[in-house]
Amino acid sequence: MRFFSRALSRATLVALAATLVACASNEEQEDTDPLELTEINEKVELREVWSRGIGDIDVKRYAMLKPAIGAGRIVAASSDGEVSAFERSSGNRLWETELDVPLSGGVGVGLGLAVVSDYRGRVVALNLDDGSVVWEHQLSAEVVAAPAVGSGAVVLQTVDGKLFGLDAGEGTELWRHSSTLPVLTLRGTAAPVISGGMVFAGLDNGKLIALDARDGIPRWEQRVAIPQGSAELERVVDIDGAPVVRGDLVFAASYQGRVVALSRNDGRGLWARDASTNHGVDVGAGNVYLSDASGSVYAYNVGNGQIAWGNDKLLRRELSGPAYFGDTVVVGDLEGYLHVLDPATGELIGREQIDGDAVRIPLLVDGDLLFALSDGGELVALRLERR
């Protein structure tokens, strides 16, 4: 697990990790190995439609450069500053823009823009049609999650605990919202989501907040996780996955905390269950799906939060967050495999390796296509076929 600290130095964290490993028994150390894959009864196939190399992904900085889709094209960014747009169905490159700065956050698409950001907090909005620069804006700190674009605004979260709303047309600041940061957090922040004129964002302090997209006025905030224990490591409760809005509900999950269903209007809790993940959840077929920190995949009933099933066949394989796709659930792993699960039972029903490098960047679903971006910079479009 990767941590970012504002009170402890990196050297201190490395020393702490080394001490913990040294104290572990041989048996405990063996349990850190990824579970080996076994044969499965493959009932579906993820067939590659097209693939393109988009450039390097900065694994050392844990870059989570999620692509985005809009106007029939998918836009992807590399860590070395290349932003490319491809035709969704064919993979034909429509344009490429070289920004000459290391990019850190993923891509946000909407309102005719493709928006990216860098490690210095600079935001760049590109014209979605041709890749030309429309505007730039400087934020207070590094951005490591994709922006949200909609309701006339571009919304970004920085690692210093701030949410910024920028005017989508000009890039000027509309509002900002600050939150108190814990001493120790995971390396990463949650991508905000805009829905129905509201911004939903998960924070490093374990809270989910809803703001007005145009003026940043808070509508409500709700605690997803409560820090437990006396050690700072035990009290890390970041929400690092984007919330999911479905109808009148918002779903979110935290590290060392809970997975919850809340009312989108007032934040009132419908249900909450203990969970731990540094990814987002997904929703489909009456369930909420979550891949936890250990590598287990769970399904929770949308209505009451009861566990419908759990699958522990992928333990310690550093899973990506789940994606509901074509009436299946798909997760990526550290060896470039995509695993397909039955949403009703959790049974593994398909497997496809798309690259030798890990697939941990959030998967993207658009209609009949699933898009996966590996740490090796391979962007792959896949279609689901029944055997």
C-alpha positions in Angstrom: 0.0 0.0 0.0 1.3 3.5 -0.9 1.1 6.3 1.7 1.6 10.0 1.5 2.4 11.9 4.8 2.4 15.5 5.8 3.9 14.9 9.2 6.1 11.9 8.6 9.0 11.8 6.2 9.3 9.3 3.4 12.5 7.9 5.2 10.5 7.4 8.4 7.8 5.5 6.5 10.4 3.3 4.8 12.0 2.5 8.1 8.6 1.7 9.7 7.7 -0.7 6.8 11.1 -2.4 7.1 10.6 -2.9 10.8 7.2 -4.4 10.3 8.5 -6.9 7.7 11.5 -7.8 9.9 9.0 -8.6 12.7 6.9 -10.9 10.5 7.2 -14.6 10.8 8.2 -16.7 7.7 4.7 -18.0 7.4 3.3 -14.4 7.3 5.8 -13.4 4.7 4.8 -16.3 2.5 1.2 -15.0 2.6 2.3 -11.8 0.9 2.7 -13.7 -2.4 -0.1 -13.2 -5.0 -2.4 -16.2 -5.2 -1.6 -18.2 -8.3 -4.3 -18.5 -11.0 -6.0 -21.8 -11.5 -8.1 -23.1 -14.4 -11.6 -21.8 -14.7 -14.7 -22.7 -16.7 -14.7 -19.9 -19.2 -18.2 -19.0 -20.2 -17.4 -15.6 -21.7 -14.6 -14.0 -23.7 -13.2 -10.5 -23.7 -12.2 -10.0 -27.3 -9.8 -7.2 -28.2 -11.3 -4.8 -30.7 -8.3 -2.5 -30.9 -5.2 -1.4 -28.9 -2.9 1.6 -29.0 0.2 2.6 -27.1 -0.3 6.0 -25.5 3.1 6.6 -23.8 4.6 6.0 -20.4 2.7 5.7 -17.1 4.7 6.8 -14.0 4.3 3.8 -11.8 6.7 5.1 -9.2 4.4 8.0 -8.5 1.4 5.7 -8.6 -0.2 7.7 -11.5 -3.8 6.7 -12.0 -4.3 8.3 -15.5 -7.9 7.2 -16.2 -9.0 8.0 -19.8 -12.4 9.6 -20.5 -15.0 9.3 -23.2 -17.1 12.0 -24.9 -18.5 12.8 -28.4 -17.6 9.4 -29.7 -14.0 9.5 -28.8 -11.8 8.3 -26.0 -9.1 10.7 -24.7 -6.0 9.3 -22.8 -3.0 11.0 -21.3 0.5 9.7 -20.6 2.8 10.7 -17.7 5.2 12.4 -20.1 2.6 14.9 -21.3 1.1 13.4 -24.4 -2.7 13.7 -24.7 -4.3 11.6 -27.5 -7.9 11.2 -28.8 -9.0 8.1 -30.5 -12.2 7.2 -32.3 -14.1 5.1 -29.9 -15.0 2.2 -32.1 -12.0 1.9 -34.4 -9.1 3.3 -32.3 -8.1 5.7 -35.1 -6.1 8.5 -33.7 -7.9 11.8 -34.2 -5.4 14.1 -32.6 -2.4 14.3 -30.3 -1.1 17.2 -28.2 2.3 17.3 -26.5 2.2 19.4 -23.4 5.9 18.8 -22.4 5.1 18.5 -18.7 4.6 15.3 -16.6 0.8 14.8 -16.2 -0.5 13.4 -13.0 -4.3 13.4 -12.9 -6.5 11.5 -15.4 -8.6 13.0 -18.1 -12.0 14.8 -17.7 -14.2 15.2 -20.7 -17.3 17.3 -21.2 -18.7 20.6 -22.6 -16.4 20.3 -25.6 -13.3 20.0 -23.5 -10.7 17.4 -22.5 -9.1 18.5 -19.2 -5.8 17.3 -17.7 -3.4 18.4 -14.9 0.1 18.0 -13.8 2.2 17.5 -10.6 2.6 21.3 -10.1 -1.2 21.8 -10.0 -1.5 23.3 -13.5 -4.8 22.5 -15.2 -5.0 22.5 -19.0 -8.2 22.4 -21.0 -8.0 21.2 -24.6 -10.5 21.5 -27.4 -12.1 18.1 -27.7 -12.3 18.4 -31.5 -8.7 19.2 -32.3 -6.6 19.1 -29.1 -5.7 22.8 -29.1 -5.2 24.5 -25.8 -8.3 26.5 -24.7 -7.2 27.7 -21.3 -4.8 27.0 -18.4 -5.2 27.6 -14.6 -2.8 27.2 -11.7 -4.1 25.4 -8.5 -2.6 25.3 -5.0 -1.1 21.9 -5.2 -0.6 18.6 -7.1 -3.6 16.9 -8.7 -3.6 13.1 -8.9 -7.2 12.3 -9.8 -9.3 13.1 -12.9 -11.3 16.2 -13.0 -15.1 16.3 -13.4 -16.6 18.4 -16.2 -20.3 19.5 -16.3 -22.9 22.1 -15.2 -20.6 24.8 -16.6 -17.7 23.9 -14.3 -14.5 21.9 -14.1 -14.0 20.5 -10.6 -10.7 19.2 -9.3 -9.4 17.9 -6.0 -5.8 18.7 -4.9 -3.6 16.7 -2.5 -3.7 19.6 0.0 -7.3 18.9 0.8 -9.0 21.5 -1.5 -11.7 21.2 -4.1 -11.7 23.8 -6.9 -14.5 24.8 -9.2 -13.4 26.5 -12.4 -15.5 28.1 -15.1 -15.5 25.7 -18.0 -15.5 28.4 -20.6 -12.6 30.6 -19.3 -10.8 28.6 -16.6 -11.3 31.2 -14.0 -11.9 30.2 -10.4 -15.6 30.0 -9.4 -15.1 28.7 -5.9 -12.9 26.6 -3.6 -13.6 24.3 -0.6 -11.1 23.3 2.0 -11.0 20.3 4.3 -8.8 19.2 7.2 -6.3 16.6 6.3 -5.2 13.7 8.5 -1.6 13.2 9.5 -1.2 10.2 7.2 -3.1 9.4 4.0 -2.9 7.0 1.0 -1.1 8.2 -2.1 -4.1 9.5 -4.1 -7.3 11.4 -4.0 -10.8 10.6 -5.2 -12.0 11.9 -8.5 -15.0 14.2 -8.0 -18.3 13.5 -9.8 -20.8 16.0 -11.2 -24.5 14.9 -11.4 -27.6 16.9 -11.5 -25.8 20.2 -10.8 -24.1 18.8 -7.7 -20.5 17.8 -7.0 -19.9 14.6 -5.0 -16.4 14.1 -3.7 -14.7 11.7 -1.3 -12.1 13.2 1.0 -8.9 11.9 2.7 -10.6 12.3 6.1 -13.2 9.6 5.3 -16.0 12.0 4.5 -18.2 12.3 1.4 -19.3 15.8 0.6 -21.9 17.2 -1.8 -21.5 20.8 -3.1 -23.3 23.0 -5.6 -21.4 22.8 -8.9 -21.7 26.5 -9.8 -21.0 28.2 -6.4 -19.4 25.5 -4.2 -21.9 25.9 -1.4 -22.0 22.7 0.6 -25.3 20.8 0.5 -24.3 18.1 3.0 -21.4 16.0 4.2 -21.5 12.5 5.7 -18.8 10.4 7.4 -18.1 7.2 5.5 -15.4 6.0 7.8 -14.4 6.7 11.4 -10.7 6.4 12.3 -9.9 3.5 14.6 -6.9 2.6 16.7 -4.1 4.6 18.3 -1.4 4.3 15.6 -1.6 6.7 12.6 -1.5 3.7 10.1 -4.5 2.3 11.8 -6.4 5.6 11.4 -6.0 6.0 7.7 -9.5 6.2 6.2 -9.1 7.8 2.8 -11.8 7.7 0.2 -9.7 7.3 -3.0 -12.3 6.0 -5.4 -14.8 8.2 -7.2 -18.4 8.0 -5.8 -21.0 6.4 -8.0 -24.4 8.1 -8.4 -27.4 6.0 -9.4 -30.8 7.5 -9.3 -31.5 8.9 -5.8 -28.5 7.2 -4.2 -24.7 7.8 -3.9 -22.4 4.9 -3.3 -18.8 5.2 -1.9 -16.2 3.2 0.0 -13.1 4.0 2.1 -9.9 2.4 3.2 -10.2 0.7 6.6 -13.8 1.9 6.9 -17.1 1.1 5.2 -19.0 0.9 1.9 -22.1 3.0 2.1 -25.3 4.0 0.3 -26.5 7.5 0.9 -29.3 9.7 -0.3 -28.0 12.1 -3.0 -30.4 14.8 -1.8 -29.4 15.1 1.9 -26.7 12.5 2.6 -28.9 10.4 4.8 -27.5 6.9 5.2 -29.5 4.0 3.7 -27.0 1.3 4.8 -23.3 0.9 5.7 -21.0 -2.2 5.8 -17.5 -2.6 7.0 -15.0 -2.7 4.1 -11.5 -1.6 3.1 -10.5 -0.5 -0.4 -8.5 2.3 -2.1 -10.7 2.0 -5.2 -14.1 3.0 -6.3 -17.2 0.7 -6.4 -19.5 0.0 -9.3 -23.2 -0.8 -9.4 -25.3 -3.1 -11.6 -27.8 -6.0 -11.5 -29.0 -5.0 -8.1 -25.6 -5.1 -6.4 -22.7 -2.8 -5.4 -19.4 -4.4 -6.3 -16.1 -3.8 -4.4 -12.6 -5.2 -4.7 -11.0 -4.9 -1.2 -7.5 -4.3 -0.1 -6.7 -8.0 0.2 -7.9 -8.9 -3.3 -11.3 -10.3 -2.5 -14.3 -9.2 -4.6 -17.7 -8.6 -2.9 -21.2 -7.9 -4.0 -23.6 -6.0 -1.7 -27.3 -5.8 -2.2 -28.2 -2.3 -3.4 -31.3 -2.1 -1.2 -30.0 -3.3 2.2 -26.2 -3.8 1.9 -26.3 -7.5 2.7 -23.4 -9.4 1.2 -24.7 -11.3 -1.9 -21.4 -13.1 -2.4 -17.6 -12.9 -2.0 -14.8 -14.3 -4.1 -11.3 -14.8 -2.6 -9.7 -16.5 -5.7 -7.6 -13.4 -6.5 -6.1 -12.6 -3.2 -3.0 -10.3 -3.1 -3.2 -9.8 -6.9 -3.5 -6.0 -6.5 -6.8 -5.7 -8.1 -8.2 -2.7 -9.8 -11.7 -1.4 -8.9 -14.5 -3.4 -10.4 -16.5 -2.4 -13.5 -20.0 -3.7 -14.3 -19.8 -4.5 -18.0 -22.3 -6.5 -20.2 -24.0 -8.2 -17.2 -20.6 -9.2 -15.8 -18.1 -7.8 -13.3 -14.5 -7.2 -14.5 -11.4 -6.5 -12.4 -7.7 -6.1 -13.5 -4.6 -7.4 -11.7 -0.9 -7.0 -11.3 0.0 -9.2 -14.2 -2.2 -7.5 -16.8 -5.1 -10.0 -16.6 -8.7 -9.0 -16.7 -10.9 -11.3 -14.7 -14.6 -11.7 -15.4 -17.1 -12.6 -12.6 -20.7 -13.6 -12.7 -22.7 -10.8 -11.0 -25.2 -13.2 -9.5 -22.7 -15.7 -8.0 -19.2 -14.3 -8.1 -18.0 -17.2 -10.0 -15.0 -16.5 -12.3 -16.3 -17.0 -15.8 -13.6 -15.4 -18.0 -10.0 -14.2 -18.2 -7.9 -12.3 -20.6 -4.4 -11.0 -20.4 -4.0 -7.7 -22.2 -0.5 -6.8 -21.2 2.4 -8.0 -19.1 2.1 -4.9 -16.9 -0.4 -4.3 -14.2 -4.0 -3.1 -14.9 -4.8 -1.0 -11.8 -6.0 2.2 -13.4 -9.9 2.3 -13.2 -11.6 0.5 -16.0 -13.9 2.5 -18.3 -17.2 1.2 -19.7 -19.0 2.8 -22.6 -21.9 0.8 -24.1 -20.7 -2.4 -25.6 -17.0 -1.6 -25.1 -14.7 -1.9 -22.1 -11.5 0.2 -22.1 -8.5 -0.8 -20.0 -5.2 1.1 -19.7 -2.2 -0.8 -18.4 0.8 0.5 -16.5 2.8 -0.1 -19.7 0.7 2.5 -21.5 -1.4 0.0 -23.6 -4.9 1.3 -24.1 -7.2 -1.6 -25.1 -10.8 -1.7 -26.2 -12.6 -5.0 -25.6 -16.0 -6.5 -26.4 -17.7 -9.3 -24.4 -18.8 -12.4 -26.2 -20.6 -15.4 -24.8 -19.1 -18.9 -25.5 
